[in-house]
């Protein structure tokens, strides 16, 4: 066994944290919209703002949290204390989100949500960043790290198949009311999937003494200087460009698919359109599971960067195919869209994270262990790109003349513009990502 090879117990312990990471990132939205907006009648725009702003503001403290965990000294590993406390406090905050008194006025309920959700977002930073660093540092073998990230990706895909059932579960007759159902389901997710799964990496994972010694932080400078040094790393910046292309470009383009399904493919039928959107989402999750072993095989044959470039070639082809898929009468061809598009999302979790980890590791000998700063900056870019994609999408729909009140009678120009954004935006983003990866490959590093 390699001196830094992970035992089976350690792999399970580390990967269990993926359940927590998934529900921390996705668990609020699956209940907040149907509960706070549809059941408690909180204003949808204000609720969206209350969900977006705390998330963005909390991500800004990420570099400080990352550096704090980089510098923290503890003989069993300097990330574990943050992971343990972060999982417990985040779980408590998550459970409290759903305890809002139903007799309050909606504006007070919104204020309650905003305050508790803000605390949740801050606590989440203290779990997510150290946990991601632990995944990066668990082994110094790049291929073993890829395998670990692949296992984490599989867990995330499995979660994505079932997490949408959280609100229907709260509606079961075993609960005295919907409000009691949401409270119980909220605490169930908090205790089982955030707290219990989140503390296992801290309690079960036993780092090899060589890894602990290797990852002991060296003296570092001020946070501002470390952020500047990290952003001066050309290889890391290229990976941020890939992140931008995926989380802004492809995300933005994909926001048009729901509108085309409902208003173009289904003639304005919201119920039918929602059903086909559900089929598309499920197909993405299933195809994502199938994509993981294919990506691992391509990685073994061609290496990570070449594999990543192949993935974006498939994404480009899929973007071209969208032009012919999102038309009336092609409902079941949506599965083809998922088959092409799933590879990029799976690769972001497996290939891109492993490349970020290797770039950070390569700099460690010169500048010290700054994994927390690398992870936090990457996290900020993802959050900003995702939020920007949502914002630009709304502005674009207004600009191209979309009007929900027209139902199936949308103008031909607005439908055409949606198709161009969906298909052309995906193709352009894939080209940007592939170009950045090609430049990354020319850095003469063994990736």
GIHU-V925976 format. One record per residue. RES is the residue in one letter. PHI is phi as a letter, one per 30 degrees, with the letter a starting at -180 (* if undefined). OMEGA is omega in degrees with one decimal (* if undefined). NEAR is the number of other C-alpha atoms within 12 Angstrom. Layout:
res:phi:omega:near
RES:PHI:OMEGA:NEAR
RES:PHI:OMEGA:NEAR
This chain:
res:phi:omega:near
X:*:175.2:8
X:e:-178.6:13
X:e:-179.4:17
X:c:-179.2:25
X:d:-178.2:27
X:d:174.0:30
X:d:178.8:22
X:e:-179.9:15
X:d:-179.7:18
X:d:178.7:27
X:d:179.2:31
X:d:-179.0:28
X:d:-178.8:34
X:d:-176.3:45
X:d:177.9:40
X:d:177.8:40
X:d:178.3:49
X:d:175.7:45
X:e:179.7:43
X:d:-178.7:44
X:e:-179.5:40
X:d:-175.7:37
X:d:172.7:40
X:d:-177.4:45
X:d:-172.6:31
X:c:-168.7:27
X:d:-179.9:40
X:d:-177.2:45
X:d:-176.0:29
X:d:178.2:29
X:c:-173.5:38
X:d:-177.1:37
X:d:179.5:30
X:d:-177.5:27
X:d:-176.1:38
X:d:-175.3:42
X:d:-172.9:26
X:d:-177.3:17
X:c:-178.6:22
X:c:174.7:30
X:i:173.0:23
X:d:-178.5:30
X:e:-175.2:24
X:d:179.3:22
X:d:179.9:17
X:d:177.4:22
X:d:178.7:32
X:d:178.2:25
X:d:179.9:24
X:d:177.6:33
X:d:-174.9:37
X:d:-172.9:27
X:d:178.1:24
X:e:179.8:29
X:d:179.9:36
X:d:-179.0:27
X:d:179.5:24
X:d:-179.6:31
X:d:-179.4:35
X:d:176.2:26
X:d:-178.0:28
X:e:179.3:38
X:e:177.1:36
X:d:177.4:31
X:d:180.0:38
X:d:179.8:42
X:d:178.4:41
X:e:179.0:30
X:d:174.3:40
X:d:-173.5:42
X:d:-174.9:30
X:d:-177.0:27
X:c:176.8:22
X:a:-168.4:18
X:d:179.4:20
X:c:-179.1:24
X:j:-170.7:37
X:d:177.7:36
X:c:-166.9:48
X:d:-178.4:42
X:d:179.6:30
X:d:-179.3:41
X:d:-178.3:45
X:d:-179.0:35
X:d:-179.9:30
X:d:179.9:42
X:d:-177.1:48
X:d:-177.9:33
X:d:178.0:32
X:d:179.0:45
X:d:178.5:43
X:d:178.7:33
X:d:179.7:35
X:d:179.3:49
X:d:-178.6:35
X:d:180.0:32
X:e:-172.8:40
X:c:-178.6:43
X:c:-178.6:29
X:d:177.8:32
X:d:-175.7:21
X:d:-179.8:25
X:d:178.6:12
X:d:172.0:16
X:d:-173.8:17
X:d:179.7:24
X:d:176.4:23
X:d:176.8:20
X:d:177.8:32
X:d:178.2:35
X:d:177.6:25
X:e:-179.6:27
X:e:-176.9:39
X:d:-178.2:33
X:d:-177.1:24
X:d:179.2:31
X:d:176.1:41
X:d:176.9:31
X:d:177.6:29
X:d:-178.4:39
X:d:178.5:41
X:d:179.1:33
X:d:-179.0:36
X:d:177.9:44
X:d:-178.5:45
X:d:173.0:42
X:c:-169.8:47
X:d:-176.6:46
X:d:176.5:45
X:d:179.5:50
X:d:178.3:49
X:d:176.6:45
X:d:178.8:46
X:d:176.9:45
X:d:179.8:50
X:d:-170.6:42
X:c:-175.0:47
X:d:178.0:47
X:b:176.1:38
X:c:177.2:32
X:c:-174.7:26
X:d:-177.8:33
X:d:176.8:27
X:d:176.8:27
X:d:177.2:38
X:d:179.9:40
X:d:178.5:34
X:d:178.0:42
X:d:176.5:43
X:d:176.6:39
X:d:177.3:32
X:d:179.8:36
X:d:178.1:40
X:d:178.9:34
X:d:178.9:34
X:d:-180.0:35
X:d:177.5:32
X:d:177.6:25
X:e:-177.5:32
X:d:177.0:30
X:d:-169.9:25
X:c:-171.2:24
X:d:179.6:30
X:d:179.8:25
X:d:-177.6:20
X:d:-178.3:33
X:d:173.6:33
X:e:177.6:20
X:d:179.8:27
X:d:-178.5:30
X:c:-178.4:24
X:d:-176.9:19
X:d:178.3:13
X:d:176.3:14
X:c:-176.8:17
X:d:178.8:14
X:a:176.7:17
X:d:-176.7:28
X:d:176.5:29
X:d:178.8:25
X:d:179.2:26
X:d:178.4:41
X:d:-178.6:32
X:d:179.5:31
X:d:177.9:37
X:e:178.8:39
X:d:176.2:29
X:d:177.3:26
X:d:-178.2:42
X:d:-174.3:37
X:d:-173.4:28
X:d:-169.0:27
X:c:177.6:37
X:c:-176.2:46
X:d:-174.7:38
X:d:179.4:33
X:d:-176.8:36
X:d:-178.3:48
X:d:-178.0:38
X:e:176.7:34
X:e:179.9:46
X:d:-174.1:37
X:c:-174.0:28
X:c:-175.8:25
X:d:177.9:32
X:c:-179.0:31
X:d:173.6:36
X:d:-177.3:25
X:e:178.2:18
X:d:179.9:21
X:d:179.3:27
X:e:179.9:27
X:d:-178.1:21
X:d:-174.2:24
X:c:177.0:39
X:d:-174.9:29
X:d:172.2:33
X:d:177.5:22
X:e:-177.1:19
X:b:-179.9:26
X:d:179.5:19
X:d:-177.3:17
X:e:-178.7:24
X:e:179.4:15
X:d:-179.6:17
X:d:177.0:31
X:d:178.6:29
X:d:179.3:20
X:d:-179.8:26
X:d:-179.6:37
X:d:176.0:27
X:d:179.0:16
X:d:-174.0:23
X:d:-179.0:24
X:d:178.8:33
X:d:178.7:40
X:d:177.5:29
X:d:176.4:31
X:d:174.4:43
X:d:176.3:39
X:d:175.7:33
X:d:178.6:44
X:d:177.8:42
X:d:-178.2:33
X:d:-177.7:38
X:d:-171.2:45
X:d:172.2:35
X:c:-172.9:35
X:d:-177.2:37
X:d:175.9:43
X:d:179.9:36
X:d:179.2:37
X:d:-176.1:40
X:d:178.5:40
X:d:-178.8:33
X:d:-173.1:40
X:d:-179.3:43
X:d:-178.5:34
X:d:178.5:40
X:d:178.0:46
X:d:-175.7:42
X:d:-167.3:32
X:c:179.7:37
X:c:-177.1:36
X:d:-175.8:34
X:c:173.3:28
X:i:177.3:23
X:i:179.5:25
X:d:-176.0:24
X:d:-177.7:22
X:d:179.0:16
X:d:179.2:20
X:d:178.6:29
X:d:178.8:23
X:d:-179.9:19
X:d:173.1:29
X:d:175.8:33
X:d:177.0:25
X:d:179.1:26
X:d:-179.3:33
X:d:178.2:29
X:d:179.0:28
X:d:177.0:29
X:d:-179.3:31
X:d:-179.4:34
X:d:179.2:29
X:d:176.8:34
X:d:176.2:40
X:d:179.8:33
X:d:-176.7:25
X:d:-174.9:33
X:e:179.0:38
X:d:177.8:24
X:d:178.0:25
X:d:178.5:41
X:d:179.4:33
X:d:177.7:19
X:d:177.3:23
X:d:179.6:29
X:d:-177.1:22
X:d:-169.4:14
X:c:-175.4:17
X:j:-172.1:25
X:d:-175.7:38
X:d:177.3:41
X:d:176.9:29
X:d:180.0:32
X:d:178.2:45
X:d:176.5:35
X:d:179.0:31
X:e:-178.9:40
X:d:169.3:40
X:d:176.4:29
X:d:178.8:31
X:d:177.8:41
X:d:178.4:33
X:d:177.8:28
X:d:176.3:38
X:d:176.7:40
X:d:-178.7:28
X:d:-179.8:30
X:e:-179.1:39
X:d:-177.7:32
X:c:-179.3:23
X:d:-174.1:30
X:d:176.8:42
X:b:179.9:27
X:e:178.2:23
X:i:-177.7:15
X:c:-172.4:22
X:e:-175.0:30
X:d:172.8:22
X:d:175.6:26
X:e:178.4:37
X:d:177.3:30
X:d:177.0:28
X:e:179.4:40
X:d:-178.1:38
X:d:177.4:34
X:d:-172.6:36
X:d:-174.5:44
X:d:-174.9:39
X:d:-177.7:43
X:d:-179.0:44
X:d:177.7:40
X:d:-179.5:43
X:d:176.4:45
X:d:-179.1:40
X:d:-174.7:39
X:c:-172.0:42
X:d:-175.8:44
X:d:180.0:41
X:d:179.4:42
X:d:178.0:41
X:d:175.4:43
X:e:179.6:48
X:d:-179.6:42
X:d:177.5:34
X:d:178.3:35
X:d:-179.6:37
X:d:-179.4:32
X:d:-179.5:25
X:d:-172.8:25
X:d:-178.0:29
X:d:-176.7:18
X:c:-171.6:16
X:b:-177.5:22
X:j:-177.5:27
X:d:178.9:40
X:c:-179.4:51
X:e:-179.0:51
X:d:179.2:50
X:d:176.9:45
X:e:-177.9:48
X:d:-176.4:48
X:d:178.5:41
X:d:176.8:37
X:d:178.6:42
X:d:178.3:35
X:d:-179.7:31
X:d:178.4:33
X:d:-178.0:32
X:d:-179.4:31
X:d:-178.9:29
X:d:179.5:29
X:d:179.7:30
X:d:179.6:29
X:d:178.6:27
X:d:178.2:29
X:d:-178.4:27
X:d:-179.0:22
X:d:177.5:24
X:d:178.7:32
X:d:178.4:23
X:d:-179.1:16
X:d:-180.0:25
X:d:176.8:29
X:d:-176.3:16
X:d:-176.6:15
X:d:174.1:24
X:j:176.8:22
X:d:178.9:30
X:b:-177.1:21
X:d:-178.2:19
X:d:178.0:11
X:d:179.9:16
X:h:-177.1:22
X:d:-175.1:26
X:c:175.2:21
X:d:-179.9:27
X:d:179.3:19
X:d:-179.8:17
X:d:-179.0:16
X:d:176.7:28
X:d:178.5:34
X:d:179.4:26
X:d:176.7:28
X:d:-179.7:41
X:d:178.5:37
X:d:179.3:30
X:d:-178.0:35
X:d:-176.1:40
X:d:-177.8:38
X:d:178.7:30
X:d:177.5:36
X:d:-179.1:44
X:d:-179.9:34
X:d:180.0:30
X:d:178.3:37
X:d:178.1:44
X:d:179.0:31
X:d:-179.9:31
X:d:-179.5:41
X:d:177.9:34
X:d:178.4:26
X:d:179.1:32
X:d:176.7:38
X:d:177.1:27
X:d:176.3:24
X:d:-178.7:33
X:d:-178.2:25
X:d:178.1:17
X:d:175.8:18
X:i:174.2:11
X:c:-177.6:16
X:d:178.6:16
X:c:*:32
